[in-house]
C-alpha cells in the first residue's frame, strides 16, 4: 500500500506542475499541504470537508480537469487507497463539470 500511496502522491505533484506550466494555475498551498501530510491524507481531508481541490475551477475552465485531484482519486489504479464514498464523491463532481459524458 505504501508504494501505491507514493505513486499517487508523485502523480498528484506531477499534475500540479503541469497545471502551473500549461494553465498558469499555481497550487503552492496545496503542494505544501501534500508535502507536509502526504497526497492521500490531503485528498481524504479535502473530501471529508466536502471541498473541491485547489485550482479545480481554473483547471476546469482551461479544459484540463484531468489534472485535478478528483480525477486522480477516480483513477482505478488508486482504488485501494480510497473508499467507495470518496471515489463516488469525486465522480459526481467530475460528472457535474462535464468530465464524464
Secondary structure in CASP SS format (residue, H / E / C, confidence):
PFRMAT SS
TARGET T0000
AUTHOR 0000-0000-0000
METHOD secondary structure of the structure
MODEL  1
X C 1.00
X H 1.00
X H 1.00
X H 1.00
X H 1.00
X H 1.00
X H 1.00
X H 1.00
X H 1.00
X H 1.00
X H 1.00
X H 1.00
X H 1.00
X H 1.00
X H 1.00
X H 1.00
X H 1.00
X H 1.00
X H 1.00
X H 1.00
X H 1.00
X H 1.00
X H 1.00
X C 1.00
X C 1.00
X C 1.00
X C 1.00
X H 1.00
X H 1.00
X H 1.00
X H 1.00
X H 1.00
X H 1.00
X H 1.00
X H 1.00
X H 1.00
X H 1.00
X C 1.00
X H 1.00
X H 1.00
X H 1.00
X H 1.00
X H 1.00
X H 1.00
X H 1.00
X H 1.00
X H 1.00
X H 1.00
X C 1.00
X C 1.00
X C 1.00
X C 1.00
X C 1.00
X C 1.00
X C 1.00
X H 1.00
X H 1.00
X H 1.00
X H 1.00
X H 1.00
X H 1.00
X C 1.00
X C 1.00
X C 1.00
X H 1.00
X H 1.00
X H 1.00
X C 1.00
X H 1.00
X H 1.00
X H 1.00
X H 1.00
X H 1.00
X C 1.00
X C 1.00
X H 1.00
X H 1.00
X H 1.00
X H 1.00
X H 1.00
X H 1.00
X C 1.00
X C 1.00
X H 1.00
X H 1.00
X H 1.00
X H 1.00
X H 1.00
X H 1.00
X H 1.00
X H 1.00
X H 1.00
X H 1.00
X H 1.00
X H 1.00
X H 1.00
X C 1.00
X C 1.00
X C 1.00
X C 1.00
X C 1.00
END
